[in-house]
Amino acid sequence: MRRFVLAGRAFALWPAIWFFSAAMACADARMTALVDVLKLSEAAVILSEEGKAQAQDLNRDMLDGQGGAGWAQQVMQIYAPARMVELVRAELEKELSGEALEQVIRFFASSRGTEIIELENAARRAIQDPDVEKAARAKFTEVEESGDERLALIAEYIDQGDMITRNVTSALNSNYQFLRGLAEGDAIEMTEEEMLKDAAGDLEASTRDTTEWLFGFLLLAYHPLGDDDLRAYIAFSETAAGQALNRALFEGFGKAYEDISYALGRAVALNMTAQEL
């Protein structure tokens, strides 16, 4: 009798297990849909290309240009786009579910949302060119005090997402992680306090630099976008779902850049040590 009851209980669990598994599979599929409409894989590839170019500067400035094929291989592994997407997706899963998730998917699956993502990715790729970045910054400086309506809209978008503070914080955290990688790789000797102070640098100058870059980038990205479309984007970004998306993207990419910065610091230290042997 006892074995019959136990068997009956086990059998009764199967519908619940099946339902739970089906629900998980559905949630996973919807998250995959979100990653797709946000074109995160494309964005990660663009950021990876950007990082590899910056790593060439590290090779020149810290390794006397002697990194060679070994350095190039390390950089390729460090800037793996799939890893960036994985970290961002993990934060999206924490922040978005249910109707909020569906709201984000609907917005970015629409023609308006698709155009916004395409414009952002295209601008991020274009601004890797130093001449394009210089022109974008100059455009912001030109209209900064002019009362330009488009600039006011972009300022509203930046303010509602606290984007300047979040970008500055992310940059400082990444600087610290790079120094920590160097220190733990025995390339430098610095205390925790010294690393924190060095990473912070000139906060006012960092904030101004971030402000110029961010406004310049968004002016470039949204130049083809109509004012009504930009206002609709701002309105969406102010919703609970939009705010959750913003948090997830900053947290996800922030963690990705911290991991990358630490790994770069360790890689530089390894190569510096190898050169000394």
N, C-alpha and C positions, 0 to 999 in steps of 0.2 A: 504493500500500500504506500509506504514511504517512497519507494523508488518510483511508483506511478505518479505520485504528487510532484516529486522533484522533476521528473521528466516533463510533466504537464507545465510546470513553471518555466522550465527551460524553453519549451516549445512556445509558450506565451510571450517570451521575450523577443522572439524573432521578428514580429511585426514592428516592435519598437526599435530594434537594432536597424532594421531595413529603413524605417522612416528617418532615423537619425542620420544614417549613411547617405540617404537620398538628399536630405536637407543640407548636409555638409557639401555634397557634390554640387548642389544647386548654388550654394553660397560661393563656392570656389569658382564656378563657371561665371557668376556675375562679377566676381572680382577680376577674373581674367578679361571680361568684357570691359571693365573700367580701365584696366591697364592698357588695353588695346585702343580705346577711344582717346585716352590721354597721350597715346603714342610715346609711352615711356621708353620703349626699346630704342626708338629713333633718337629721343632726347639723350639717352645714356650714351649712345654712339657719338653724338656731337660733343658731349662733355668729355668723353674719353679722348677724342681727337684733340680737344683743347688742352687736356692734361698732358698728353704726350708731347705737345709742342712746348709746354712750360717745363717739362722734364728735360728738354734739350738745354734749356737755360741752366738748370741745376747741373747738368753734365759739364757745361762750359765753366760755370762759376765755382763749383765745388769740387769737380773731379778733373779740372784742367783739360776737359774734352777727351779724357782717356777712358770713358766708360765702355765704349765699344759695343760689340754684339751682346755681351753679357748684360750690360746696363739696359739696352733696348729690350731684351727679353724680360727682364725684371719689371720694367715700366709697363710692358704689354700685359703682364699678369696682374699688376697692381690696379691698372685702369680697366679691368674686365667689365664691360657694360652689363653683363648678366648679373654680376654681383650688385651693382648699383640698383638695378630693377628689383632684385630680391629684397634689398633693405627698404626701398620705398614701398614695395607691395606689403611688407610686414607692417609698416606704419598705417597704410591705408586700411588694412584689415582690422587694426585696433580702433581706428577712428570712424569708419563708415560701415554701416550695415542697414538692412531693412529699407525703409522709404528714403532715408538720406542717401544711401548708396544709389538707389534708383534715380533720385533727382539729379545726382551728378552725372550718371550715365546718360540720362535723357538730354541734359544740357550739352554735353560734349559730343553726343552722337548727332546732334542737330547740325544743320548747315552752318549756323552761326558759331557754334562751339568748335566744329571742325576747322573753320577758317581761322579762329583764334589760335588754336594749337599749331596749325601750319605756319601762321605768321610768326609765332614765338620761336618755333624751331628754326625757321629760315633766318630770323634775325640773330639768333644765338650762333648759328654757323657763320653768318656774314661778319659779325662783330669780332670774330677771331682775327680778322685782318686788321692790323694796327691802324691803317689809314681810315677804315670804316669806324673803328672805335673812336679815333680822334675826331672825326666828323660828327659822330653821334654826341659826344661830350660837348663839342662846340655848339651844336644845335641847342642843347639844353641851356648852356650858358647864355646863348643869344636871347632866349625867350624867358629866362628864369624870372625876371622882374617885369615882364611885359603885360601880365594879366591875360596871357594866351588861354583861350577856353579849352583847347585840347590838353594843355599842360595842367590846367586845373582838374580836369577829369582824371588824368593819370595820377596827380597828387592824391586825389580822393581814393583811387584804387590802391595806391601804395600805403596810405595811412590806415585804411580799414584792415589791411593785412599786416600792419606793423612791420613792413618789409625791410625798412632800413635797419632798424634795431636787430631784427632777426638775421639779416645778412652780415652785419658787423659782428654779432655774436658768433655766428658760424665761422667767420674768417679768423677770429681770435682763437676759437677752439681748435681750428685746423692748424694755426701757427704753433699753438702749444703742443699739439700731438706730433708735429714735425720735429720740434726740439726734443720732445721726450724720446722719439725714435732715435735721434742722433745720440742723445745721452745714454740710452740703454744699449746702443751699439758701440759705446766707448769712443765716439768721434769727438765729443765735447764733454767738459765737466761743468755742470751747472746744478745748483740746488733747485728744488721745486719753486721756491720763491723767485729765484732768478729767471727761471723759465716762464713763469706767469707774468713777470714784469716785462720781459723781453717780448713775449707774445702779444701783450697789450699794445706796446709801442706808443705811438702818439694817437690816442683815441679820437681826438678832434680831427686830425688829418685823415684817419681811416674812415670816419663817418662822412667827411666831405667827399672823399674819393668814392665811397660806396654810393653816395647820393648822386654824384655826377654820372657814374656808370649806369646805375639803375634807371634814372630818368632818361638818359641817352638811349639806353637799350629799348625801353618801352616806347619812347617816341618813335624810334626806328621801326619797332615791331608793329605798332598799331597805326602807323601812318596811313595804310590803305583801308583801315577799318572805319566804317561810318560812325558818327557820334551816337546814333541810336543803338547801334550794336555794342559800342563801348559802354554806354549807360546800362544796357541790359546785362552786360558782363559784371559790371560793378554791383548791380542790384543782386545778381545771383551770388556773388562773392560775399555779400553781407548776410546771406541766409545762414542758418545753422549748418546746413550741408556744405555750403561754400567755405565757411570758417573751418569746419572739420577737415575738408580737403586741404586747405592752406596749411593747417597744423601738420598734417600727415606728410605733405611734400617737403616742408622745411625740416621736420624731424628726420625723415628718410634720407634726403639728400645730405643733411647735416651729418648724420652718422656715417654715410658713405664717404664724405670728404674727410672726416676725422680718421676713419680706417685707412684711407688712401694716404693721408698726410703722415700718419705714423709709419706706415709701410715704406713710404718714400724716405723718411728719416733713417729707418733701419737699413734700407738699401744703399743710401749714400754712405752711411757709416761702414757697411760691409765693404764697399768699393774703396773707400779711403784707407781702410785697414789693409786690404789686399795690395794696394799700391805701395804701402809702406814696407811690406814684406820683401 
